[in-house]
C-alpha cells in the first residue's frame, strides 16, 4: 500500500505529526473566546496573527485610556532584567506580579506567551539549559530566529488546562525579562520543591 506524505521529507519529525495521530483526543470544554482564539491560531499565518494581535492590543489600550485605566503592559520591560543569559547560569524566576506587568492583553511579551501553567515556577531557582536562537515553526515548517529567549533545565510542559495532558514534554520558552540572574554561589541550588510542584500539577 502506497503512503502519500502530506509534507515533503524535511528531515524533521514535525512534518509527520498529523500522519502519526490516530485522531483527535478529548479536551476540556472551551469557552467561546477560547474557541475563537483556536480558530485564529489554526487559520492565520504567523505574520497575520502577529499583526492582528498588535492591532487588537492597541485598540484595547485606547479603550483603557478612555476610561482612565492603565494600558498594558504597564512597563515595557523590567529595568533591571538580565541580558544575554548563557547555558549554566542560575536564575530566579520573577514573581507573578513582576511578570504580568510586562504582558500585553494577549499575555505576551515581544511575541512570547506566558501561560498560566508557568506561574508555578515563579519565585523558584532554576538553571539555564540554553539560549533559543533558532527553532522550527510547526505551522509553516520554516526556521525562525529569536532573541532574548532561553530554556530552563527540566522545566517542561505536561499539558494545559485548555487542552488537558500532553506527552510531548516541550520545554517552556522564557523571556530574559522574566528571569533574574543569581550571582551568589550559595544560591546555586535548584528549587526542587518549586520544580516538583510544577511537574505534579
C-alpha positions as CSV (number, residue, x, y, z in Angstrom):
1,X,0.0,0.0,0.0
2,X,1.4,3.3,-1.0
3,X,1.6,6.0,1.6
4,X,1.5,9.6,0.3
5,X,3.0,12.1,2.6
6,X,1.3,15.5,3.2
7,X,4.6,17.2,3.6
8,X,7.9,16.7,1.8
9,X,10.8,15.0,3.6
10,X,12.1,17.8,5.8
11,X,14.5,15.7,7.9
12,X,12.4,16.5,10.9
13,X,9.6,14.6,12.7
14,X,7.5,17.7,13.0
15,X,6.1,17.2,9.5
16,X,4.8,13.7,10.4
17,X,2.7,14.8,13.5
18,X,-0.6,14.9,11.6
19,X,0.1,11.5,10.0
20,X,1.1,9.6,13.2
21,X,-2.0,10.7,15.1
22,X,-4.9,8.3,15.4
23,X,-7.4,11.1,15.7
24,X,-8.5,14.0,17.9
25,X,-8.3,13.3,21.7
26,X,-10.7,14.5,24.2
27,X,-10.1,18.0,25.6
28,X,-11.8,20.1,28.4
29,X,-14.7,22.2,27.3
30,X,-13.7,25.6,25.8
31,X,-15.4,28.9,26.1
32,X,-16.5,30.9,23.0
33,X,-13.4,33.2,23.4
34,X,-11.0,30.2,23.6
35,X,-12.6,28.6,20.5
36,X,-12.2,31.9,18.6
37,X,-8.6,32.0,19.6
38,X,-8.0,28.5,18.4
39,X,-9.6,29.3,15.0
40,X,-7.3,32.3,14.7
41,X,-4.3,30.2,15.7
42,X,-5.1,27.5,13.2
43,X,-6.0,29.5,10.2
44,X,-3.9,32.7,10.3
45,X,-0.4,32.7,9.2
46,X,2.2,33.7,11.9
47,X,2.6,37.2,10.3
48,X,-1.1,37.8,10.1
49,X,-1.6,36.6,13.7
50,X,1.1,38.9,14.9
51,X,-0.4,41.9,13.1
52,X,-3.9,41.1,14.4
53,X,-2.7,40.9,18.0
54,X,-0.7,44.1,17.7
55,X,-3.8,45.9,16.2
56,X,-6.2,44.5,18.8
57,X,-3.8,45.2,21.7
58,X,-3.5,48.9,20.7
59,X,-7.3,49.1,20.3
60,X,-7.9,47.8,23.8
61,X,-5.3,50.1,25.2
62,X,-7.0,53.1,23.6
63,X,-10.3,52.0,25.2
64,X,-8.5,51.7,28.5
65,X,-7.2,55.2,28.2
66,X,-10.7,56.5,27.6
67,X,-11.9,55.1,30.9
68,X,-8.7,56.2,32.7
69,X,-7.2,52.7,33.1
70,X,-3.6,51.8,32.7
71,X,-2.8,50.3,29.3
72,X,-0.8,47.0,29.0
73,X,2.0,46.4,29.5
74,X,2.3,48.9,32.4
75,X,6.0,48.8,31.8
76,X,7.7,47.7,28.6
77,X,10.3,45.7,30.4
78,X,11.8,45.4,33.9
79,X,14.6,47.9,34.1
80,X,17.0,45.5,35.9
81,X,16.4,42.5,33.7
82,X,19.3,40.3,32.8
83,X,20.5,40.3,29.2
84,X,22.4,37.5,27.4
85,X,21.8,34.7,29.8
86,X,24.0,31.7,29.0
87,X,23.8,27.9,29.5
88,X,24.7,27.1,33.1
89,X,23.6,30.4,34.6
90,X,21.4,30.2,37.7
91,X,18.3,32.4,37.7
92,X,15.4,33.2,39.9
93,X,12.0,33.3,38.1
94,X,10.5,36.6,38.9
95,X,7.2,37.0,40.8
96,X,3.9,36.6,39.0
97,X,3.2,40.3,39.6
98,X,6.5,41.3,38.0
99,X,6.0,39.1,35.0
100,X,2.3,40.2,34.5
101,X,3.4,43.8,34.5
102,X,5.3,43.0,31.2
103,X,2.4,41.3,29.4
104,X,0.0,42.7,26.9
105,X,-3.7,41.8,26.5
106,X,-2.7,38.5,24.9
107,X,-0.4,37.7,27.9
108,X,2.6,38.1,25.6
109,X,5.9,40.0,25.8
110,X,7.5,40.5,22.4
111,X,5.5,37.6,21.0
112,X,6.4,35.1,23.8
113,X,3.3,33.9,25.7
114,X,3.4,33.4,29.5
115,X,0.8,30.6,30.0
116,X,-0.9,30.1,33.4
117,X,1.0,26.8,34.0
118,X,4.3,28.6,34.1
119,X,3.2,30.6,37.2
120,X,4.0,27.5,39.4
121,X,7.7,28.3,38.8
122,X,7.5,32.0,39.9
123,X,10.0,32.6,42.7
124,X,11.9,29.4,42.2
125,X,15.6,29.0,41.3
126,X,16.4,27.3,38.0
127,X,19.4,26.7,35.7
128,X,19.6,27.9,32.1
129,X,19.8,25.0,29.7
130,X,20.5,27.0,26.5
131,X,19.6,30.1,24.6
132,X,16.9,29.9,21.8
133,X,18.3,31.5,18.7
134,X,16.8,29.2,16.0
135,X,13.7,27.0,16.1
136,X,11.3,25.3,13.6
137,X,7.9,26.9,13.4
138,X,5.4,23.9,13.1
139,X,2.8,26.0,11.3
140,X,4.8,26.7,8.2
141,X,7.9,24.5,8.7
142,X,10.2,27.4,8.5
143,X,13.3,28.1,10.6
144,X,12.8,31.2,12.7
145,X,15.3,33.2,14.7
146,X,14.8,34.8,18.0
147,X,16.5,36.9,20.7
148,X,16.1,37.2,24.5
149,X,14.6,33.7,25.0
150,X,16.1,30.8,27.0
151,X,15.1,27.3,28.1
152,X,15.4,26.1,31.7
153,X,16.7,22.7,32.7
154,X,13.9,20.2,33.3
155,X,11.1,22.9,33.2
156,X,8.8,21.1,30.8
157,X,5.1,21.5,29.9
158,X,3.0,18.5,30.9
159,X,-0.2,19.9,29.4
160,X,-2.6,22.8,30.0
161,X,-6.0,23.5,31.4
162,X,-7.2,24.3,27.9
163,X,-6.1,21.0,26.3
164,X,-5.5,18.6,29.1
165,X,-2.4,16.4,29.5
166,X,0.2,16.2,26.8
167,X,3.1,13.8,26.5
168,X,5.4,15.8,24.2
169,X,7.2,17.3,27.2
170,X,8.1,20.6,25.5
171,X,10.4,23.0,27.3
172,X,8.8,26.3,28.1
173,X,10.2,29.4,26.3
174,X,11.2,32.1,28.9
175,X,11.9,35.7,28.1
176,X,15.0,37.1,29.8
177,X,12.8,39.8,31.3
178,X,11.1,37.2,33.4
179,X,14.3,35.9,35.0
180,X,16.8,37.4,37.4
181,X,20.4,36.1,37.3
182,X,21.8,34.9,40.6
183,X,25.4,35.7,41.4
184,X,25.5,34.4,44.9
185,X,27.1,30.9,44.7
186,X,25.3,29.8,47.9
187,X,22.1,30.2,45.9
188,X,23.2,27.9,43.1
189,X,20.9,25.0,44.0
190,X,17.7,24.2,42.1
191,X,14.4,24.8,43.9
192,X,13.3,21.2,43.9
193,X,10.1,22.0,45.8
194,X,9.1,24.5,43.1
195,X,10.1,22.3,40.3
196,X,8.2,19.3,41.6
197,X,5.1,21.3,42.2
198,X,5.3,22.4,38.6
199,X,5.6,18.9,37.3
200,X,2.9,17.5,39.5
201,X,0.2,20.0,38.5
